[in-house]
Amino acid sequence: MKKVSIYLENGLFLQADSFGAEGTTVGECVFNTSMTGYQEIVTDPSYAGQFVTFTMPEIGNVGCNEQDMESKGAFCKGVIVRSYQDRPSNFRMQETLATLLKRFGIMGITNIDTRMITKMLRDEGAMEMIASTEVHEQDKLKEMLDAAHRIEEINYIKQVSTKEKYIHTESRYDISKFDYGIPETSKRVIAYDFGIKRNILNELTFAGIEVTVVPNDTPASEVVEEYKAGKCDGVFLSNGPGDPLILEKEKNITQELIAAKIPMFGICLGHQMLSIAHGYDTYKLKFGQHGGNHPVKNQNTGTVEITAQNHNYNVPDNIAEVAEITHINLFDNTIEGVKYKSNLVMSVQHHPEASPGPHESAYIFKEFKEML
């Protein structure tokens, strides 16, 4: 393993070992509390621009395989783990995590105190950092970090969105067959790809919805025309990376779709874009919510669901002026779900598709189908 040097914007300088791609990379450091699913996290486009610190100490044990990819690649800046295991044991394994990281140019950092980093981020908030296998002088790393763009200044949607329209052809994973099912659908939606996860698409088709995925900048007029012609029944706005307030084009598209009275459903970034498009700007959380163990209360049923989460931004409380609050996060009482009063539009901040995480919120996809 090569030495890797790390410098964080609060002045902390650390050195550890590298097990992924080599080079020098700048990104935002966050922590994730999931106990499983490191491959799904690494290949979730919503982590573009971020270093993910895993609180689970042992990472790499089961390797990686093509079926567990949540997108066409890996988009995070790097992963930080306490102990990386390079001799995985799993009959589904096709490559090690290190091999996957190197294939997509992602840094891997190990033999470091992840508990200390997590507590620091909890107390001080998510922060920018630089990691390098080439530069090891603290002053030089600080100079490079100070000169780099911050995550909220970069539009990562352009990097992670599909370039071509396509129809998703898989459904929920069938553990008895170790393969994905074949969709049986009766409704059709157009999904805007801001960094969409594979399992979101699988859950939509499992609920009975045919999904046509389109690039993030697809003109709203094309979708409205499809809707008016009866070729689609609604729109889905996906998850994605970065600060939603810089996505002016996506905001305008969303506003046009709202004005056309098209039924819509948004998850994570899609949830945030719907809020912004209604005139309610998002705000940044201190260290975000990333993990598979977050309790969310369904306000309509009183049920507490354990959910998967991955976001740094949240919708404001005064969105209650135009929407019914359907879900609340019990860790910090932030808003997790809404239904708008004027249109057939619903959205959630958490990830009902899981992957990784619990499946207690999967019913939300069926609710979308019923709304259509």
N, C-alpha and C positions, 0 to 999 in steps of 0.2 A: 504493500500500500504506500502511496505517496503522501507526503505531508501536505495538509491544507491549512491555510491561515484564514482566520475569520475576524472581521471588524464590524461591530454594530454601531449605529449612530449615537448611542449613549456613551461611546468611548470604550466599550469592552473589547478587548483583544484576546482571541483564543486560538489554540492550535490543536488539530486533531488529525485523523487519517482519512484519506479519500478512497472510495470504492466505486465511484461512478465515472462520469466523464471528467476529463481534466480541463483546465483553463481558468478563467476569471469571470465571475458572474455576480450581478447585483440584483437584489430582489427584496421583497418584504417578508420578514420572518413572523410566522404564526405557529400555533401549536394545535395538534389534533389529538383528541382523547379516545379515538376508536381503538378497540382491542384487536380487530381483525380488518382485513380488506385493504392492506397497504397498496396492492396493485391497482385496485379501483380508484383509490385516492390519487395515486401518482398519475393515472391516465384520465382523471377528471379535468376537463378544460377550465373549470372554474378556478383552479389553482394556478393558472398562468400568471407569471410575475411574482410567485411566492416561493419561499423556502418553507417546507412543512417539517416542523419538529414533532416527532411521534412520542407521545407519553408512554406508549407500550414499549418496554425496553428491548425485547427481542424481535427483530424485523428481518425477514428474508427466509424464514423457516420452511415455507411451502413453495417457494419459487414463484414463477409467473407462467401464464399460458394465454393463448390467443382468445379463448372464450371469456376470460375475465377482464378484457380490455373494455374500458368505458368510452373510448373514442379511438380515432385512427392513430393516435400517438400519445406522447407524454409532453405536457406543456408547463409543468411547474419548473422553477429555477433549480430546485434541489431538494433533497430530503436529509434530515438530521436525525440520527438514531444513536441510541446508547450502545447497542451491540448488534452488528450486522452478521448474519449467518450465511455463509457462502456454500454450505453443503445442505441444500434443502431436501426434504423428503415428502413427496406427494406424487401419487400415480398420474395426476393430471399435469404435472410440471413439464414445461417445454424449454424454459431458460431460467437462469437466476435473475434476481432483481438487479444485480450489478450489470449483467449483460443487457437487460432492458434499458437501464439508465444510460449506458454507453451508446446504445443504438440510437437513442433520441437526444443525445447531447445534454443529459441531465446530471448534475453533480450529486454525489452521495458522500455524506460526512458521517463518520462513526468514531467510536472511542472518545466520547465527549459526554459531559454531564447534562443530559437532557432535562433532568428534574430542575436543575438550577436555571436553565434557559426558560423553561416553562413558567417557573415562579417569577422570573424577571419580567417576562411578557405579561403575565397576569397583573403584576404590580405597576408596570410602566407603560404597558400597551404594546400593540404590534409596532414593529419598527423596521426601517431599512437596514440591510446588511450587505456586505460584500464577502465573497469567499473565493480563494485563489490557490491553485497548486503551482502558480508561477511567481507570484509576488508575496513576500513574507515580511516586508518591512511595515510596521504599524503606520508610520507617517504616510507612506506611499498609498497604502490601502485607504486611509482616511481621505486623502486628497482625491482618489478615484471615486470614492463613495459620494463625497460632497459635490462632485462634478456630474454625477449621474442623474437621470430623470427619476422621479419618484413614481410609484405604481399608479397614483391617482392622476398622473400626467400622461399616461400611455394608454392608447386604445388597443387592448389585446383582442377585442372581438374580431378585428380584421384578420388576425392570425389563426384563430381557432374555428371560425365559421366555415361551413362547406362553401365551395366555389360553384357547385352545380346542384340543381334540383334533383331529388331522388325520392322514391317511395320506399319506406322501411318495410322489410319483408320478414322480420322475426317477431316472435312473441315471447312471453315469459319463459324463463329457463325451466326445463323439466328435469328434475333431479333423477327420476326413474330411468330416463333415456340419456342423461348427460348431454343434452342438446337443447337448443332453443325451439319452441313450438312454432307452428304455422298459424298466422293470424286468421281469425274468422270475424269479419267486420260488417257493420251495417251503417256506420256513419263515417264521414270523411272530414279531416281537418288539415289545414296548412300550418306547419310548425316552423316558426322563425328560429334559425339556429344561431344563438349567441354564444354557443359552446355546449351544445346539447349532449347529455349523457345517453349512452346506449340503452340503459335500463329504463329511462323515462320513456323512450320510444317503445320498448317492450311492454311496459305497463299500459301505455295508451292503446296499443293493439290488442293486448289481453282483455282490456275493457270493451273491445268491440269497435275500435276506431281506426280506420285506415289513415295513415299519416304520410303526407307529402312534405318533406323537409326542404326548406328554401334558404338561400343565403340571407345574412342579416340585413342587407341593404335592398332587398326585393321591394319594389315600389308598392305602396298600399293599394294603388289603383288596380294593379293586377289581381290582387287578392279580392278586392271588392267586386271586380268583374266576375271572378270565379264564383263568389258567393251569390251574387244576383242571378247568375246563370244556373244555379242549383248544383254546381260542381263541387262545392264544399259546404260543410255545415257549421264551421267555426274556425277559430285560430288558436294556436298554442304558442305562448312566448316562453322560451327556454331559460335555463340557468346560464351563467356565464361569468367571466372574470372581470375584475377591476371596478372602478368607481362609476356607477350608473349616471352620475350627473354630467359626465363629459360626452355622453352618447346622444348628441343632438339629433343626428339623422334617425336613430332608432326611436327617439322621443316623438319626432314628427310623424313617423310611420304609425306609431301606436295611437297617437291622437286622431289620425285619419281613420283608423280602424274603429276606434271608439265612436267617432262621429257617424260612421256607417251602420252602427247598431249591430255589429257582428258579435255573436257569442264568443267569449274568450276565456282562456284559462292560462295563468302564469305561475311559474315556479321560480323561486329565488330571484335571479336578476329580472325575470319576467314579471314577478310580483312587484319588484321595485320600479320597473319601467311603467307599469300601469299606474302606480302611485304618482310618479313624476308627471306622467301625461295628464293626470287629473288635476295637477297643480299643487301637489304635496311632495316637496323635495325630500329625499332621503338624507340621513345623517350617518356618520361613521361611528361604529362601536369602538370601545377602548381596545379590546383584543379579539373581537369577533367571536363567533360561535362555530366551532369545528369539531365534530365528533359524532358518535353514534348512540349517545345516552342522554339526550336532552328531553326533559319532560314538557309536554305541550298539552294544555287543557282545551278540549273541544267545548266551546261556550254553549253550544246548542244541546249537547248530550250530557255534559258534565264529566265525560270520560277523560282520563289522563292517558295520553299516548307517549310512549318513548320513541323519540324520533332521531333521524339523521339530520345533521346540520352542517352547512358550510357557507358562511357569509360574514363579511365585515361591515355591511351596511344594513340599515333598517328603515322602515317607513315610519313617519311621525304619528304621534298619538291623535293629532287633530284630523287624521284621515277619517275618523269616526263621523265627521260632518257629512261625508258623502258615501260611506260604506258601513255595513254591519261588521263588527269585529267577530270573527268566527273562531279564532284560535289565539291563545296567549301562551308565551313561554314562561314556565314556572320558575326558571332560574332567575330571571331579571324582569319579568312582567312586560317584555316587549311584545309587539304585535307579530303574530305568526300566520294569520290568515284573515281574509276579508271577502265579503260579497258586496259588490257595488249596488247602490239603491236604484240608479237610473237605467242600468243596462244589465243584460245577462253576462256579467263578467265576474269571475272569481279568481282568487290567487292565494298561494301559500308561500311563506318564507322558508319553511323546512323542506326536506326532500322525501316525499311519500314513496318514491321508488326505491329508497334505501341504496343498497349496493355501493358501499357496505352499510349495514345498519339494520334495525328492526323494520318489520313490514306492517306495523300497526296502523299506519296511515294510508295504506294502499287503496282503501275505499274511496279516497278523494278522486281517483281516476274514474270510478263508476259514477260518482256524483257529476263529473263533467259530462260523461256520456248521457246521463239522464237530463242534464240541462240542455244538451243539444237536441 
